[in-house]
Amino acid sequence: MSDEKRFLPAQEFKMPKMGESITEGTIINWMINEGDSFEEGDILLEVATDKVDNEVPAPASGKMLEHKFKAKDIVPVGEVIAILELSDEKGVSTSSKKTTEKNIVKDSSEKTKGQKQVSKPASFKVNENVFISPLVDAVARKNHISYEELARISGTGKDGRLRKSDVSNYLENGRPFQFVQNSREDGNPTFQIPDLKFDKGKGKIVEMDRMRQMIADHMVFSASTAPHVTAYVEADLTEMVNWRNKNKVAFQKKHNEKLTFTPLFIECVAKAITDFPMINSTLDGTNIIVKEEINIGMATALPSGNLIVPVVKNADKKDLKELAKTTNELVGKSRDNKLKGDDTKGSTFTISNVGTFGSLMGTPIINQPEAAILATGIIKKRAEVMEREEGDTIEIRQMMYLSLSFDHRIVDGYLAGSFLRRIANYMEKFDVERTF
């Protein structure tokens, strides 16, 4: 018997339905060019919807004969997007997908049938290297969001692409970048970075990717908008460290979740926010909005070196098992680039664990439009003077620095210091008898 693959008659490949409410998708990129072969499971193309970016796999091995649409075209669900020649190794049915050779070769005018051409408003000085889906474009125009404003919103799609949910979240948070200076008519920003004269020496030029540019813009915006002040305390985590070391194996065995320090820190922070709710606020003009939900953002480093902030929703209502599960899941999805729009939405306070990289402490920049951000340093053994009944003693303790950057427009030193000290107290007075 011959091992040569047998191919079915050419078949129409239609835009798949990627959700109950999804009626159309935007082609981001074709991964298989016309004339190229592919194997079953290979990604044929990437499609963006208002929910999430999707990779569309090949149903069987075969060859790409023709693309019916190009990148950035909006295509209704069920519309033919390609003509494929598929292997019959898997017994693929041809009942409703057979296409004659006559139908394959169509006039170029047929190729554009059903396409929705996208035009961006002139006020959007769009860099052609940045993909903005027609759906995001439409939402931006409806809400009078300039491109300069749009470009500062953190995208949760692949390679930092903006989703509709990102823009919706931005609008719900009061449009913190609304008053950023717009571009001039020539497309250049009104505020120019000084052209510094210096010897660049030998080296290579690394162009910022879109995510890095957004992070840079967000940091500059935050630093120039909120008067930052940072307060510091140190906390004795000996009891917490000893309890975790003693119970982490049993915890993982019982709940199938690793027990890191992150859920323990979030637990203490959520309690302290409950005690000092003004920390959980944002500034809206001359009004201070105190948030009811306590949603803790976790600044998470990506393999690319960029940063993203997934959010633990309603952290104050979760027990340790739920916090561990949520944090592990979010960190894993961050590093695998599988976060959904809702995963980065709605944070009211952020924690940055700079100790992960060996730093003693940090002076973090506030994640706008929040009022404060906490940095946790590395936990180190140090000789500390301890007051005992028998007198002062020198003991080896597990110590950590905590630093809180806060927006002085909303938070004063007394509130910031009291809140920070309360976090440290919760960490130091850890219940070593607790069960899980």
N, C-alpha and C positions, 0 to 999 in steps of 0.2 A: 504493500500500500504506500502510495506517495505521501511524503511529509509536507508537500507543498500546500500552502493555505488556499482554500477555495473562498472566493468572495461573492457576496450576494449582489444583486443589482443595486445600482446607486440609490441611496436613501436620503430622504429629507430629515434633517435634524432640527427640532423645534426648540424655541425658548422654553425651558422647563418652568414649572410652577414652583416657587421657592417659599411658599407660605400661603396660608388660607386667604389673607387679605392682599396678597401681591398680585398685581395685574400687569406689571411691566418691569423690565429691568434695563439697566444701562450697561452696554458692553464696555468693560474697562480695557481689556487687552486680549488679543488672540494669542494663545500659547503655542498653537500648531498652525504653521503657515500653509497656504495652498500648495498642494503637491507633496507635502511631508507625510510620512507614515507615523503611526502611533500605536501604542499597546493599550489593552484594556486597563482602565483606571488612570491613564495619563490625563492630565488636565488639558482640556481643549481650549477653554477660555475662562476669563474672570468676569463676573457680572455683579454690578452694584444694584441694590434695591434700597428702599427707604429704611430697611431694617438692618441689613448687614451686607458685607461683601461676600460673594460666594465663588467657589471654584467648581466648575462643571466638568465632571470626569467623562471619559469615553466609555460607552457601554460595552465595547468590544474592540479588538484590534482592527486596524484598517488604515485608510488613507484619506486625507482631507482634499476633496476635489474643488470645493468652492466656498468662499465666505459670502454670505448674502448681505451682511452688514459690516460696518467698520467700527473701530473703537470710538466711543463717545456717542454712538447712536442709541436711541431709546427704542426698545423693541417690545411689543405686547407679548404676553404669555401665549404660547401656542403658535406664534409666527415662525416660519421656517428661517433659520439663521445660517444654515450651512448644508452642503451636500456632501455626504460621506460615502465611502466605499468600505463596507464592513465585512470582516471575516465571518463565516458561518460556523466557526468552531464551537461557539456557545449555543448554536441553534437559535439565533436571533430571528424573531418573527418578522416577515416582510409583508404581512397582511395589509397594513394600511400605509406603509412607508415606501413601497416600490415607486421608483421614478424612472421613466424611460430615458434613453440617451437624448431624445429630442427635448425632453423637459429640462435636462441638465444644462444644455447650452441655451441660455436665454439672452435676450437683448439687454443691454446695460440699463435701459430705462426700467426694466422689470426689477432690477437689483435694488433700485431705490424705492420701490413701492412699499408704503407703510412706514418709511423712515421718518423720524421726527428730528429735523435739524435744530441744533441748539445754538443760540446766539446769546452772548453775554452782554449785559448793558455796558455802555461806553464808560461809565463811571468805575467799572471794575477793571483796574489795570492788571489783567491776569497774566502771570508768567505762564507761558505755554507749557513749561515743564511741570506745572502743578495741575493735577486733575481735580476739577470741581464738577461733580455730577450735575446734570440738569435739574434734578430734584432739589439739591442744596442751593443751586443757583436761583431756582424759583422761590424757595423759602426766603432767601436773602433779599431778593427784590421786593417780595411782599412786605417784609419788615424793614425795608430801607436800610439794610446793612451794607456798608461799603466794603470793598475788597480788603482795604487796610484793616478793617475791623474783623472781617471774616478770616483773614490770614492769621490772626492772633488766637483763634479758637483751636484748642487741642483736638486733633482728630483721632478717633479710635479705630478707624479702618486700617486696611493693610497699608504699610509704609506711611502711616499718619494721615491717610485720606479722611476728609470730613464726611460724616454721615448726617442724615437729617436729624437724628437724635442728638448729635453733638450741638447742632445749631439750636434745637429746641431747648436743650439743657442750658445753653448760653443765654437764651431769652428768659428762661425761668429764673436764672440767677441775677437778673437785673442788668444785663449787658455791661459788664465791667469795662469793656474796651470801647464803649460808645464814643467817648470823647477823645480818643487818640487822634492825633493830627492826620488829616487826609493827604492824599497825594496831590501834587500839582498836576496841571494839564499834561505835562510831558511824562507823567508816570513816576517821577522821582519824589521821594518823601520831602516834606517841607523842612524837616529837621535832618540835616546832613551830618553823617559821621565825619569828624575832622579828618582831613587828608594828612595824616602824620608822615613826616619825613624821617625815615629811618632805614638803616641798612638791613635789608631782608635776609642777606646772606644766602647760603645754599640751603636748599630744602625743596619740599614739594608743596604744592597748593592743594588743599583738601576743601572742596566745596561743601558747604553745609547742606545736609538733606533737609526736606521740608519740616520734619519733626524737630530737628535741631534749631532751625530758624524760628519755629513757633515757641520753643522753650526759651530761646534767647529773647524774643520779643516779650514773652510773658514775664520773664524775670526783670527786664528793664522797665516794663510798665508797672509792675508791682513796687519795685524799689523807688520809682519816681512818683508813685501815687500815694503810698502809705508811708508816713514817717515811722520808720522801723526803730524799735528799741529792743534790746535783748537782755534778759535776766537769766541768772545762773544759780543753780543749787547743786549740791551733791547728795546722793542717796546711798544708803547702806542696803544692798540687795542680798546680803548673806543668807537670810532666811528663804527668800524667793529662789535663789540659786540652788541652795541645798535641797529644797523641796522638789524643784524641777529635776535635778540630777537623780534624786531618789525615785521619782515617779514617772519619768518620761518613757521608759520602756513599757511599763504596765499601762500607761495611758495609750500608747500606740497599739499595744496588743488588744486593749479593750475597745477602742474607738476607731482603729485603723487610720489614725491621723498622727503625724509628727507633732510634738509639742515644742514649739520654739518660744522665744521670749516675746515675740510680737503679740500674740493674743493676751499674754499676761500684762503687757504694757497697755494695750488698748483697754483692757478691763479697768485698770487703775485710772486711765485718762477719762473714760466715760463716767466713772464715779465722781471724779473731780469736777467735770463739766456739769453734772447734775447739781453739785454744790454751788457752782459759780456759773449760772446760765448765761451771764452777759458775755462770757468768752465765746459762746456759741452763737455769734451774731455777725451781721454784715451791715455796712453803711450804705444807705440809699439816699443820696442827697443830704438832707438834714435830718433824716429819720434813721434810727437804728432798728434793724429787724432782728429780733431774737428768735432763733429757729427752735421749733418744738422737737424735731428729730435730732438725734445725735448720730451723725454719719461720719465715721472716721476714715479719712484718706490715708493711704500708705504710700509714701514716695518709694517707688520701686525702680531699680536700675534694670535696663534691658541689656541683652548681650551686645547690642550695637553701641552701648555707652550712653544712649539717650535715657530719658526718664519719663515715667508715666505714673499716674496716681489712681489706682483702683480704690474702690470705696466699700467699706464695711458698713452696711446700712443698719440703722437702729442698734448700734453696738451696745447700748445700755440695757437692751432687752435680751441679749444673747448670753447663754452660760458659756463656760470655758470650752466645752466640747464644740458648741456651735461656732465660737470665735476661732478655734483652731481649724475647723473644717473650712470656714469661709476664707480665712487668711491664706491657708495652703492652696486652696482652689484659685484664688485671685492671683497669687504670686505665680503659680504654674501657668495660668492662662496668659499672664503678662509676658513671661519669657518665651511662650510658644506662639505669641502674637495671635491669641484666640479670644481676646477680650471683646465683649459686646458693648454696645453703646451705653447700656444701663449700668455696666460695671464701673464706669468712671463718672457717673452722674450723681450730683447732689451732695458732695462732701461739705461738711460744716466746720471741720477742724482736721488738720493734717499732722501726721507724725513722720519724721524722717530719721531713720535709724542709721546715723553716720558711724556708729560703733561697728557695724558690719564690716567696714573697710579699715578698722583699726584706729579711727579718729577718737581722741579723747572727748572732744566736744565740737559743736558747730554753731554758726550764726545763720540759721536758715532764712531764706526769703519767703515771705508770706504767700501762700497759694490764694491769690485773689479769687473771689471777693471775701475771703474769710478774715477773721480778726486776729488770728494768731496761728503759730505753727511751733511744734515741739521737736527738738532734736535730742536723741538719746545717744550717748557716747558709748565707748567700749567699756565693758565690765572688767575691772582690773583688781587684783589683790593688792591691798596696801596695809601698812601698819597703822592702826588707828588707836587713839586713846579712848578707852571705854570706861564709863563710870559704873562701878559695881558696888555692892554693899560693903565689900571688904576694902574698897578704895579703887583708885584708878589703876587700870591695867592696859598693857599694850597688846593688841590682838591683831591677827591677820583677818581682814574683812574684805568682802566683795563690794567694791565701790564703783559708782557710775555718776558722771556729770549729766545733768539735765539742763538744757537751755531753751528758753522760750522767747521767740521773736514775736512782738505784738504791735498792732497798729495803734499808735498813740492818739489817733483821732477818736478812738472808741474806748481804749483800755488805758488806764493809768497805772502807775507803778505799784500802788497798793493792791489793786485787783490782780495784776499779773503776778506779783510776788506771792500773794496768798494762794492763788490757784496753783502756781508751780510748787510751792511748799506742800500743798495738799496732795498733789500727785506723788511727791517723794514720800509723804507719810503713808499713803496707801501701799506703796512699794515696800517700805521698811516694815510696816506692821502686817506683813503677809501672814495669812492664816495657815500655819504648817500642819494643822489637823484637818484641813479641808479634804473632802473626798471628790471623786469625779466619776 
